[in-house]
Amino acid sequence: MLSIQDLSFSYRSKKLFSQLDLFLSSGGICGLLGKNGAGKTSLLKLVSGLLFPDKGTITVGNEAPSNRSPEFLENLFFIPEEFKLPPVTPAKYMWLYAPFYPQFDQIKYADYLEKFELELQVNLKKCSYGQRKKCLIAFGLASNCRLTLLDEPTNGLDIPSKRQFRRLLASVLTEDRLFIIATHQIRDLESLIDPVVILDNGKIMFNHSLEKISKHLRVETMQTIPEANHVLCSEKTIEGFKAVLTNSGETEGFIDLETLFNTVINNPEKVQSVFEKGVDHES
């Protein structure tokens, strides 16, 4: 579905990406994680064709985003963190923009709005940021685009809306659709994200499925400071020490994404070594 090869990109004199590679297949909800300023939003804009690479190639299916062809655009929906909507009702918004998306489902759009407790005839100008975002999310999911990009989608949503968002996103995932979510709110989306992609220092530092992660790593809470060789990272908690360890057993290990992220960022060489050994062992 998505192929990025040897990508370089700069903002004037500031180099953001250098020889970045990323390959993602359809049928998943990719979590794009990274520190502030790592370039998550910029990468989404490059994939959508809103920015252009200095070097390298990006292809979505058989299309280059920079060409902005009608065939590409009708299968792409981008939900940015900051956005403006016209002062119209959700019904009018659909009337204005649904014709650009041939697979748009009006019935599902109305259903998603109802689940978000948002009326079709309310004026979006009078709505809060969170309500406007729910309208945009409902529209994006109903568009049935093959590629949907979401930048911090849970920002501005209250707790019930976050839960509803997770339910709706899980319900619309099919084998031919790919969702890429750039987020800092890992715990809001932990139950959905697969694969996990971590961006740091201008490169993709980590790109693995949850199945593969759980085969190689696990998290345990210990009462004393862990000193074993198979400990990759540990941090003090109220309950003791939360440690990330290599998973040498046959059963899949438990790992939360926030702990995984911190481990990859702070110990990239150790994590890479664990997965490289795993590849050798599996082969």
ChimeraX commands (.cxc) that place a marker at each C-alpha (Angstrom):
marker #1 position 0.00,0.00,0.00 radius 0.5
marker #1 position 2.57,2.61,1.17 radius 0.5
marker #1 position 6.20,2.59,0.14 radius 0.5
marker #1 position 8.73,5.27,1.12 radius 0.5
marker #1 position 12.30,4.84,-0.08 radius 0.5
marker #1 position 15.40,6.92,0.59 radius 0.5
marker #1 position 13.32,9.93,1.61 radius 0.5
marker #1 position 15.06,13.19,2.43 radius 0.5
marker #1 position 13.24,16.38,3.38 radius 0.5
marker #1 position 14.27,19.75,4.78 radius 0.5
marker #1 position 12.64,22.97,5.91 radius 0.5
marker #1 position 15.09,25.42,4.34 radius 0.5
marker #1 position 18.37,24.74,6.17 radius 0.5
marker #1 position 16.85,22.36,8.76 radius 0.5
marker #1 position 17.18,18.71,7.76 radius 0.5
marker #1 position 14.19,16.72,8.99 radius 0.5
marker #1 position 14.45,13.34,7.23 radius 0.5
marker #1 position 17.48,11.64,5.75 radius 0.5
marker #1 position 17.28,8.34,3.83 radius 0.5
marker #1 position 14.01,7.40,5.52 radius 0.5
marker #1 position 12.41,4.10,4.51 radius 0.5
marker #1 position 8.94,2.88,5.44 radius 0.5
marker #1 position 6.75,0.10,4.07 radius 0.5
marker #1 position 3.18,-0.49,5.23 radius 0.5
marker #1 position 0.57,-2.93,3.98 radius 0.5
marker #1 position -3.16,-2.35,3.96 radius 0.5
marker #1 position -5.38,-3.92,6.59 radius 0.5
marker #1 position -3.83,-2.21,9.61 radius 0.5
marker #1 position -4.02,0.80,11.91 radius 0.5
marker #1 position -0.45,2.05,12.06 radius 0.5
marker #1 position 0.57,4.04,15.12 radius 0.5
marker #1 position 3.17,6.65,14.15 radius 0.5
marker #1 position 4.96,7.62,17.36 radius 0.5
marker #1 position 7.75,10.11,18.02 radius 0.5
marker #1 position 8.92,12.91,20.26 radius 0.5
marker #1 position 7.87,16.53,19.72 radius 0.5
marker #1 position 9.49,17.82,16.55 radius 0.5
marker #1 position 10.33,14.36,15.23 radius 0.5
marker #1 position 8.37,15.08,12.04 radius 0.5
marker #1 position 5.21,12.99,12.41 radius 0.5
marker #1 position 2.93,15.69,10.95 radius 0.5
marker #1 position 5.41,16.48,8.19 radius 0.5
marker #1 position 5.57,12.81,7.23 radius 0.5
marker #1 position 1.78,12.66,6.98 radius 0.5
marker #1 position 1.84,15.76,4.77 radius 0.5
marker #1 position 4.47,14.18,2.53 radius 0.5
marker #1 position 2.36,11.02,2.20 radius 0.5
marker #1 position -0.71,13.14,1.37 radius 0.5
marker #1 position 1.14,15.21,-1.25 radius 0.5
marker #1 position 0.89,18.49,0.71 radius 0.5
marker #1 position 4.69,18.55,0.99 radius 0.5
marker #1 position 7.25,17.38,-1.56 radius 0.5
marker #1 position 10.40,15.36,-0.83 radius 0.5
marker #1 position 13.85,16.72,-1.58 radius 0.5
marker #1 position 14.94,13.24,-2.55 radius 0.5
marker #1 position 13.52,9.73,-2.66 radius 0.5
marker #1 position 10.17,8.27,-3.63 radius 0.5
marker #1 position 6.75,7.89,-2.04 radius 0.5
marker #1 position 4.10,5.67,-3.59 radius 0.5
marker #1 position 0.60,4.87,-2.37 radius 0.5
marker #1 position -0.57,1.91,-4.37 radius 0.5
marker #1 position 0.63,2.88,-7.84 radius 0.5
marker #1 position 0.30,6.63,-7.27 radius 0.5
marker #1 position 2.88,9.27,-6.36 radius 0.5
marker #1 position 1.26,11.66,-3.84 radius 0.5
marker #1 position 3.12,14.66,-5.27 radius 0.5
marker #1 position 1.18,14.27,-8.54 radius 0.5
marker #1 position -2.11,14.86,-6.67 radius 0.5
marker #1 position -4.01,12.90,-9.31 radius 0.5
marker #1 position -7.80,12.54,-9.00 radius 0.5
marker #1 position -7.38,8.77,-8.58 radius 0.5
marker #1 position -5.08,9.35,-5.61 radius 0.5
marker #1 position -7.12,12.10,-3.96 radius 0.5
marker #1 position -10.43,10.24,-4.08 radius 0.5
marker #1 position -8.84,7.46,-2.04 radius 0.5
marker #1 position -7.11,9.66,0.54 radius 0.5
marker #1 position -8.57,11.42,3.56 radius 0.5
marker #1 position -6.42,13.50,5.93 radius 0.5
marker #1 position -7.69,14.57,9.36 radius 0.5
marker #1 position -5.18,17.14,10.67 radius 0.5
marker #1 position -4.85,18.19,14.28 radius 0.5
marker #1 position -5.69,21.81,13.43 radius 0.5
marker #1 position -8.39,22.43,10.84 radius 0.5
marker #1 position -11.13,24.80,9.75 radius 0.5
marker #1 position -14.61,23.81,8.71 radius 0.5
marker #1 position -17.08,26.06,6.88 radius 0.5
marker #1 position -19.99,27.52,8.92 radius 0.5
marker #1 position -22.46,24.91,7.66 radius 0.5
marker #1 position -24.31,21.92,9.07 radius 0.5
marker #1 position -22.85,18.39,8.86 radius 0.5
marker #1 position -25.56,17.63,6.30 radius 0.5
marker #1 position -24.48,20.58,4.15 radius 0.5
marker #1 position -20.83,19.61,4.61 radius 0.5
marker #1 position -21.64,16.20,3.17 radius 0.5
marker #1 position -23.49,17.79,0.25 radius 0.5
marker #1 position -20.46,19.97,-0.51 radius 0.5
marker #1 position -17.64,17.42,-0.19 radius 0.5
marker #1 position -19.00,13.88,-0.53 radius 0.5
marker #1 position -19.01,14.09,-4.38 radius 0.5
marker #1 position -15.19,14.09,-4.28 radius 0.5
marker #1 position -15.25,10.59,-2.74 radius 0.5
marker #1 position -16.98,8.03,-4.98 radius 0.5
marker #1 position -17.19,5.40,-2.21 radius 0.5
marker #1 position -18.76,7.77,0.33 radius 0.5
marker #1 position -21.54,6.17,2.38 radius 0.5
marker #1 position -24.25,8.67,3.43 radius 0.5
marker #1 position -26.04,6.17,5.68 radius 0.5
marker #1 position -22.88,5.37,7.61 radius 0.5
marker #1 position -22.03,9.06,7.89 radius 0.5
marker #1 position -25.37,9.73,9.56 radius 0.5
marker #1 position -24.89,6.69,11.78 radius 0.5
marker #1 position -21.40,7.80,12.89 radius 0.5
marker #1 position -22.69,11.29,13.70 radius 0.5
marker #1 position -25.50,9.79,15.76 radius 0.5
marker #1 position -23.02,7.63,17.68 radius 0.5
marker #1 position -20.98,10.78,18.35 radius 0.5
marker #1 position -24.20,12.50,19.52 radius 0.5
marker #1 position -23.88,15.15,16.80 radius 0.5
marker #1 position -26.94,16.32,14.90 radius 0.5
marker #1 position -27.00,16.57,11.10 radius 0.5
marker #1 position -28.58,20.02,11.20 radius 0.5
marker #1 position -26.43,21.72,13.86 radius 0.5
marker #1 position -24.36,24.69,12.66 radius 0.5
marker #1 position -20.67,23.73,12.90 radius 0.5
marker #1 position -19.81,27.38,13.60 radius 0.5
marker #1 position -21.57,27.03,16.96 radius 0.5
marker #1 position -19.86,23.74,17.80 radius 0.5
marker #1 position -16.84,23.20,20.01 radius 0.5
marker #1 position -13.50,22.05,18.64 radius 0.5
marker #1 position -14.25,18.51,19.81 radius 0.5
marker #1 position -17.64,18.46,18.10 radius 0.5
marker #1 position -16.18,19.75,14.84 radius 0.5
marker #1 position -13.50,17.09,15.03 radius 0.5
marker #1 position -16.15,14.40,15.48 radius 0.5
marker #1 position -17.87,15.64,12.33 radius 0.5
marker #1 position -14.60,15.43,10.40 radius 0.5
marker #1 position -13.82,11.97,11.78 radius 0.5
marker #1 position -17.31,10.73,10.87 radius 0.5
marker #1 position -16.92,12.10,7.35 radius 0.5
marker #1 position -13.44,10.58,6.95 radius 0.5
marker #1 position -14.55,7.14,8.06 radius 0.5
marker #1 position -17.63,7.27,5.82 radius 0.5
marker #1 position -15.52,8.24,2.81 radius 0.5
marker #1 position -14.24,4.64,2.61 radius 0.5
marker #1 position -10.87,5.86,1.36 radius 0.5
marker #1 position -8.15,3.26,1.07 radius 0.5
marker #1 position -5.73,5.51,2.98 radius 0.5
marker #1 position -6.80,7.63,5.95 radius 0.5
marker #1 position -4.27,9.81,7.80 radius 0.5
marker #1 position -5.09,11.07,11.29 radius 0.5
marker #1 position -2.97,13.56,13.24 radius 0.5
marker #1 position -3.72,13.47,16.99 radius 0.5
marker #1 position -7.34,12.39,16.39 radius 0.5
marker #1 position -8.24,12.08,20.10 radius 0.5
marker #1 position -7.17,15.62,21.01 radius 0.5
marker #1 position -10.30,17.56,21.93 radius 0.5
marker #1 position -12.46,14.48,22.40 radius 0.5
marker #1 position -14.02,13.76,25.79 radius 0.5
marker #1 position -13.72,10.31,27.37 radius 0.5
marker #1 position -17.00,8.85,25.93 radius 0.5
marker #1 position -16.10,10.19,22.48 radius 0.5
marker #1 position -12.64,8.60,22.63 radius 0.5
marker #1 position -14.26,5.27,23.40 radius 0.5
marker #1 position -16.73,5.71,20.55 radius 0.5
marker #1 position -13.91,6.69,18.20 radius 0.5
marker #1 position -12.04,3.46,19.02 radius 0.5
marker #1 position -15.18,1.42,18.37 radius 0.5
marker #1 position -15.88,3.09,15.04 radius 0.5
marker #1 position -12.30,2.86,13.81 radius 0.5
marker #1 position -12.13,-0.84,14.65 radius 0.5
marker #1 position -15.44,-1.43,12.84 radius 0.5
marker #1 position -14.36,0.18,9.54 radius 0.5
marker #1 position -10.99,-1.54,9.21 radius 0.5
marker #1 position -10.91,-3.87,6.22 radius 0.5
marker #1 position -8.15,-5.69,4.39 radius 0.5
marker #1 position -7.94,-3.01,1.69 radius 0.5
marker #1 position -7.83,0.04,4.01 radius 0.5
marker #1 position -4.85,1.53,5.84 radius 0.5
marker #1 position -5.04,4.01,8.70 radius 0.5
marker #1 position -1.98,5.92,9.90 radius 0.5
marker #1 position -2.37,7.69,13.24 radius 0.5
marker #1 position 0.27,10.13,14.46 radius 0.5
marker #1 position -0.22,10.59,18.18 radius 0.5
marker #1 position 1.25,11.35,21.57 radius 0.5
marker #1 position -1.88,9.98,23.26 radius 0.5
marker #1 position -0.70,6.38,23.17 radius 0.5
marker #1 position -3.01,5.14,25.90 radius 0.5
marker #1 position -6.07,6.45,24.02 radius 0.5
marker #1 position -5.32,4.17,21.08 radius 0.5
marker #1 position -3.26,1.32,22.51 radius 0.5
marker #1 position -5.95,-1.27,21.86 radius 0.5
marker #1 position -6.07,-0.37,18.15 radius 0.5
marker #1 position -2.54,0.30,16.98 radius 0.5
marker #1 position -0.88,-2.43,14.91 radius 0.5
marker #1 position 1.81,-2.08,13.57 radius 0.5
marker #1 position 3.89,0.28,15.72 radius 0.5
marker #1 position 6.19,2.72,13.91 radius 0.5
marker #1 position 8.60,4.94,15.87 radius 0.5
marker #1 position 10.21,7.96,14.24 radius 0.5
marker #1 position 13.38,9.51,15.69 radius 0.5
marker #1 position 16.40,11.42,14.43 radius 0.5
marker #1 position 15.03,11.63,10.91 radius 0.5
marker #1 position 14.63,7.88,10.46 radius 0.5
marker #1 position 12.24,5.05,11.20 radius 0.5
marker #1 position 13.76,3.47,14.30 radius 0.5
marker #1 position 11.13,0.77,14.78 radius 0.5
marker #1 position 8.44,-0.83,12.61 radius 0.5
marker #1 position 6.93,-4.08,13.89 radius 0.5
marker #1 position 3.59,-5.78,14.39 radius 0.5
marker #1 position 2.20,-6.36,17.87 radius 0.5
marker #1 position 2.53,-10.10,17.32 radius 0.5
marker #1 position 6.24,-9.78,16.63 radius 0.5
marker #1 position 6.76,-7.34,19.51 radius 0.5
marker #1 position 5.10,-9.67,22.01 radius 0.5
marker #1 position 7.24,-12.57,20.82 radius 0.5
marker #1 position 10.45,-10.66,21.52 radius 0.5
marker #1 position 9.65,-8.40,24.47 radius 0.5
marker #1 position 7.64,-8.39,27.69 radius 0.5
marker #1 position 7.04,-6.05,30.62 radius 0.5
marker #1 position 7.28,-7.10,34.24 radius 0.5
marker #1 position 6.93,-5.23,37.52 radius 0.5
marker #1 position 9.68,-6.07,40.02 radius 0.5
marker #1 position 10.30,-5.08,43.63 radius 0.5
marker #1 position 14.05,-4.55,43.24 radius 0.5
marker #1 position 16.19,-2.98,40.52 radius 0.5
marker #1 position 16.55,-5.58,37.76 radius 0.5
marker #1 position 20.13,-6.34,36.75 radius 0.5
marker #1 position 19.71,-9.27,34.40 radius 0.5
marker #1 position 21.33,-9.14,30.97 radius 0.5
marker #1 position 17.95,-9.55,29.29 radius 0.5
marker #1 position 16.64,-6.29,30.81 radius 0.5
marker #1 position 16.49,-3.56,28.15 radius 0.5
marker #1 position 15.05,-0.74,30.24 radius 0.5
marker #1 position 13.56,-0.14,33.70 radius 0.5
marker #1 position 11.86,2.73,35.50 radius 0.5
marker #1 position 10.74,3.37,39.07 radius 0.5
marker #1 position 7.02,3.15,39.75 radius 0.5
marker #1 position 4.81,3.17,42.84 radius 0.5
marker #1 position 4.68,-0.63,42.72 radius 0.5
marker #1 position 8.44,-1.07,42.31 radius 0.5
marker #1 position 10.26,-1.17,38.99 radius 0.5
marker #1 position 8.68,-1.62,35.58 radius 0.5
marker #1 position 11.17,-3.46,33.38 radius 0.5
marker #1 position 11.24,-4.31,29.68 radius 0.5
marker #1 position 12.83,-7.69,29.14 radius 0.5
marker #1 position 13.58,-9.92,26.21 radius 0.5
marker #1 position 10.97,-12.64,25.87 radius 0.5
marker #1 position 12.81,-15.91,25.54 radius 0.5
marker #1 position 9.82,-18.14,26.25 radius 0.5
marker #1 position 7.31,-19.61,23.85 radius 0.5
marker #1 position 4.37,-17.60,25.20 radius 0.5
marker #1 position 3.69,-14.06,24.02 radius 0.5
marker #1 position 4.64,-11.33,26.46 radius 0.5
marker #1 position 2.65,-8.32,27.59 radius 0.5
marker #1 position 3.96,-4.84,26.75 radius 0.5
marker #1 position 2.35,-1.43,26.88 radius 0.5
marker #1 position 3.15,0.99,24.07 radius 0.5
marker #1 position 4.28,3.89,26.26 radius 0.5
marker #1 position 6.93,1.71,27.87 radius 0.5
marker #1 position 7.89,0.30,24.48 radius 0.5
marker #1 position 8.31,3.80,23.06 radius 0.5
marker #1 position 10.57,4.92,25.89 radius 0.5
marker #1 position 12.65,1.76,25.53 radius 0.5
marker #1 position 13.15,2.21,21.79 radius 0.5
marker #1 position 14.04,5.90,22.13 radius 0.5
marker #1 position 16.48,5.37,25.00 radius 0.5
marker #1 position 18.02,2.05,23.91 radius 0.5
marker #1 position 17.64,1.75,20.13 radius 0.5
marker #1 position 20.72,-0.44,19.62 radius 0.5
marker #1 position 19.65,-2.96,22.27 radius 0.5
marker #1 position 16.13,-3.19,20.87 radius 0.5
marker #1 position 17.39,-3.57,17.31 radius 0.5
marker #1 position 19.75,-6.34,18.42 radius 0.5
marker #1 position 16.88,-8.26,20.06 radius 0.5
marker #1 position 14.79,-8.19,16.87 radius 0.5
marker #1 position 17.75,-8.99,14.62 radius 0.5
marker #1 position 18.55,-12.07,16.72 radius 0.5
marker #1 position 14.89,-12.98,16.54 radius 0.5
marker #1 position 14.98,-12.85,12.73 radius 0.5
marker #1 position 18.05,-15.10,12.67 radius 0.5
marker #1 position 16.38,-17.53,15.07 radius 0.5
marker #1 position 13.12,-17.57,13.11 radius 0.5
marker #1 position 14.90,-18.18,9.81 radius 0.5
marker link #1:1,2 radius 0.2
marker link #1:2,3 radius 0.2
marker link #1:3,4 radius 0.2
marker link #1:4,5 radius 0.2
marker link #1:5,6 radius 0.2
marker link #1:6,7 radius 0.2
marker link #1:7,8 radius 0.2
marker link #1:8,9 radius 0.2
marker link #1:9,10 radius 0.2
marker link #1:10,11 radius 0.2
marker link #1:11,12 radius 0.2
marker link #1:12,13 radius 0.2
marker link #1:13,14 radius 0.2
marker link #1:14,15 radius 0.2
marker link #1:15,16 radius 0.2
marker link #1:16,17 radius 0.2
marker link #1:17,18 radius 0.2
marker link #1:18,19 radius 0.2
marker link #1:19,20 radius 0.2
marker link #1:20,21 radius 0.2
marker link #1:21,22 radius 0.2
marker link #1:22,23 radius 0.2
marker link #1:23,24 radius 0.2
marker link #1:24,25 radius 0.2
marker link #1:25,26 radius 0.2
marker link #1:26,27 radius 0.2
marker link #1:27,28 radius 0.2
marker link #1:28,29 radius 0.2
marker link #1:29,30 radius 0.2
marker link #1:30,31 radius 0.2
marker link #1:31,32 radius 0.2
marker link #1:32,33 radius 0.2
marker link #1:33,34 radius 0.2
marker link #1:34,35 radius 0.2
marker link #1:35,36 radius 0.2
marker link #1:36,37 radius 0.2
marker link #1:37,38 radius 0.2
marker link #1:38,39 radius 0.2
marker link #1:39,40 radius 0.2
marker link #1:40,41 radius 0.2
marker link #1:41,42 radius 0.2
marker link #1:42,43 radius 0.2
marker link #1:43,44 radius 0.2
marker link #1:44,45 radius 0.2
marker link #1:45,46 radius 0.2
marker link #1:46,47 radius 0.2
marker link #1:47,48 radius 0.2
marker link #1:48,49 radius 0.2
marker link #1:49,50 radius 0.2
marker link #1:50,51 radius 0.2
marker link #1:51,52 radius 0.2
marker link #1:52,53 radius 0.2
marker link #1:53,54 radius 0.2
marker link #1:54,55 radius 0.2
marker link #1:55,56 radius 0.2
marker link #1:56,57 radius 0.2
marker link #1:57,58 radius 0.2
marker link #1:58,59 radius 0.2
marker link #1:59,60 radius 0.2
marker link #1:60,61 radius 0.2
marker link #1:61,62 radius 0.2
marker link #1:62,63 radius 0.2
marker link #1:63,64 radius 0.2
marker link #1:64,65 radius 0.2
marker link #1:65,66 radius 0.2
marker link #1:66,67 radius 0.2
marker link #1:67,68 radius 0.2
marker link #1:68,69 radius 0.2
marker link #1:69,70 radius 0.2
marker link #1:70,71 radius 0.2
marker link #1:71,72 radius 0.2
marker link #1:72,73 radius 0.2
marker link #1:73,74 radius 0.2
marker link #1:74,75 radius 0.2
marker link #1:75,76 radius 0.2
marker link #1:76,77 radius 0.2
marker link #1:77,78 radius 0.2
marker link #1:78,79 radius 0.2
marker link #1:79,80 radius 0.2
marker link #1:80,81 radius 0.2
marker link #1:81,82 radius 0.2
marker link #1:82,83 radius 0.2
marker link #1:83,84 radius 0.2
marker link #1:84,85 radius 0.2
marker link #1:85,86 radius 0.2
marker link #1:86,87 radius 0.2
marker link #1:87,88 radius 0.2
marker link #1:88,89 radius 0.2
marker link #1:89,90 radius 0.2
marker link #1:90,91 radius 0.2
marker link #1:91,92 radius 0.2
marker link #1:92,93 radius 0.2
marker link #1:93,94 radius 0.2
marker link #1:94,95 radius 0.2
marker link #1:95,96 radius 0.2
marker link #1:96,97 radius 0.2
marker link #1:97,98 radius 0.2
marker link #1:98,99 radius 0.2
marker link #1:99,100 radius 0.2
marker link #1:100,101 radius 0.2
marker link #1:101,102 radius 0.2
marker link #1:102,103 radius 0.2
marker link #1:103,104 radius 0.2
marker link #1:104,105 radius 0.2
marker link #1:105,106 radius 0.2
marker link #1:106,107 radius 0.2
marker link #1:107,108 radius 0.2
marker link #1:108,109 radius 0.2
marker link #1:109,110 radius 0.2
marker link #1:110,111 radius 0.2
marker link #1:111,112 radius 0.2
marker link #1:112,113 radius 0.2
marker link #1:113,114 radius 0.2
marker link #1:114,115 radius 0.2
marker link #1:115,116 radius 0.2
marker link #1:116,117 radius 0.2
marker link #1:117,118 radius 0.2
marker link #1:118,119 radius 0.2
marker link #1:119,120 radius 0.2
marker link #1:120,121 radius 0.2
marker link #1:121,122 radius 0.2
marker link #1:122,123 radius 0.2
marker link #1:123,124 radius 0.2
marker link #1:124,125 radius 0.2
marker link #1:125,126 radius 0.2
marker link #1:126,127 radius 0.2
marker link #1:127,128 radius 0.2
marker link #1:128,129 radius 0.2
marker link #1:129,130 radius 0.2
marker link #1:130,131 radius 0.2
marker link #1:131,132 radius 0.2
marker link #1:132,133 radius 0.2
marker link #1:133,134 radius 0.2
marker link #1:134,135 radius 0.2
marker link #1:135,136 radius 0.2
marker link #1:136,137 radius 0.2
marker link #1:137,138 radius 0.2
marker link #1:138,139 radius 0.2
marker link #1:139,140 radius 0.2
marker link #1:140,141 radius 0.2
marker link #1:141,142 radius 0.2
marker link #1:142,143 radius 0.2
marker link #1:143,144 radius 0.2
marker link #1:144,145 radius 0.2
marker link #1:145,146 radius 0.2
marker link #1:146,147 radius 0.2
marker link #1:147,148 radius 0.2
marker link #1:148,149 radius 0.2
marker link #1:149,150 radius 0.2
marker link #1:150,151 radius 0.2
marker link #1:151,152 radius 0.2
marker link #1:152,153 radius 0.2
marker link #1:153,154 radius 0.2
marker link #1:154,155 radius 0.2
marker link #1:155,156 radius 0.2
marker link #1:156,157 radius 0.2
marker link #1:157,158 radius 0.2
marker link #1:158,159 radius 0.2
marker link #1:159,160 radius 0.2
marker link #1:160,161 radius 0.2
marker link #1:161,162 radius 0.2
marker link #1:162,163 radius 0.2
marker link #1:163,164 radius 0.2
marker link #1:164,165 radius 0.2
marker link #1:165,166 radius 0.2
marker link #1:166,167 radius 0.2
marker link #1:167,168 radius 0.2
marker link #1:168,169 radius 0.2
marker link #1:169,170 radius 0.2
marker link #1:170,171 radius 0.2
marker link #1:171,172 radius 0.2
marker link #1:172,173 radius 0.2
marker link #1:173,174 radius 0.2
marker link #1:174,175 radius 0.2
marker link #1:175,176 radius 0.2
marker link #1:176,177 radius 0.2
marker link #1:177,178 radius 0.2
marker link #1:178,179 radius 0.2
marker link #1:179,180 radius 0.2
marker link #1:180,181 radius 0.2
marker link #1:181,182 radius 0.2
marker link #1:182,183 radius 0.2
marker link #1:183,184 radius 0.2
marker link #1:184,185 radius 0.2
marker link #1:185,186 radius 0.2
marker link #1:186,187 radius 0.2
marker link #1:187,188 radius 0.2
marker link #1:188,189 radius 0.2
marker link #1:189,190 radius 0.2
marker link #1:190,191 radius 0.2
marker link #1:191,192 radius 0.2
marker link #1:192,193 radius 0.2
marker link #1:193,194 radius 0.2
marker link #1:194,195 radius 0.2
marker link #1:195,196 radius 0.2
marker link #1:196,197 radius 0.2
marker link #1:197,198 radius 0.2
marker link #1:198,199 radius 0.2
marker link #1:199,200 radius 0.2
marker link #1:200,201 radius 0.2
marker link #1:201,202 radius 0.2
marker link #1:202,203 radius 0.2
marker link #1:203,204 radius 0.2
marker link #1:204,205 radius 0.2
marker link #1:205,206 radius 0.2
marker link #1:206,207 radius 0.2
marker link #1:207,208 radius 0.2
marker link #1:208,209 radius 0.2
marker link #1:209,210 radius 0.2
marker link #1:210,211 radius 0.2
marker link #1:211,212 radius 0.2
marker link #1:212,213 radius 0.2
marker link #1:213,214 radius 0.2
marker link #1:214,215 radius 0.2
marker link #1:215,216 radius 0.2
marker link #1:216,217 radius 0.2
marker link #1:217,218 radius 0.2
marker link #1:218,219 radius 0.2
marker link #1:219,220 radius 0.2
marker link #1:220,221 radius 0.2
marker link #1:221,222 radius 0.2
marker link #1:222,223 radius 0.2
marker link #1:223,224 radius 0.2
marker link #1:224,225 radius 0.2
marker link #1:225,226 radius 0.2
marker link #1:226,227 radius 0.2
marker link #1:227,228 radius 0.2
marker link #1:228,229 radius 0.2
marker link #1:229,230 radius 0.2
marker link #1:230,231 radius 0.2
marker link #1:231,232 radius 0.2
marker link #1:232,233 radius 0.2
marker link #1:233,234 radius 0.2
marker link #1:234,235 radius 0.2
marker link #1:235,236 radius 0.2
marker link #1:236,237 radius 0.2
marker link #1:237,238 radius 0.2
marker link #1:238,239 radius 0.2
marker link #1:239,240 radius 0.2
marker link #1:240,241 radius 0.2
marker link #1:241,242 radius 0.2
marker link #1:242,243 radius 0.2
marker link #1:243,244 radius 0.2
marker link #1:244,245 radius 0.2
marker link #1:245,246 radius 0.2
marker link #1:246,247 radius 0.2
marker link #1:247,248 radius 0.2
marker link #1:248,249 radius 0.2
marker link #1:249,250 radius 0.2
marker link #1:250,251 radius 0.2
marker link #1:251,252 radius 0.2
marker link #1:252,253 radius 0.2
marker link #1:253,254 radius 0.2
marker link #1:254,255 radius 0.2
marker link #1:255,256 radius 0.2
marker link #1:256,257 radius 0.2
marker link #1:257,258 radius 0.2
marker link #1:258,259 radius 0.2
marker link #1:259,260 radius 0.2
marker link #1:260,261 radius 0.2
marker link #1:261,262 radius 0.2
marker link #1:262,263 radius 0.2
marker link #1:263,264 radius 0.2
marker link #1:264,265 radius 0.2
marker link #1:265,266 radius 0.2
marker link #1:266,267 radius 0.2
marker link #1:267,268 radius 0.2
marker link #1:268,269 radius 0.2
marker link #1:269,270 radius 0.2
marker link #1:270,271 radius 0.2
marker link #1:271,272 radius 0.2
marker link #1:272,273 radius 0.2
marker link #1:273,274 radius 0.2
marker link #1:274,275 radius 0.2
marker link #1:275,276 radius 0.2
marker link #1:276,277 radius 0.2
marker link #1:277,278 radius 0.2
marker link #1:278,279 radius 0.2
marker link #1:279,280 radius 0.2
marker link #1:280,281 radius 0.2
marker link #1:281,282 radius 0.2
marker link #1:282,283 radius 0.2
view
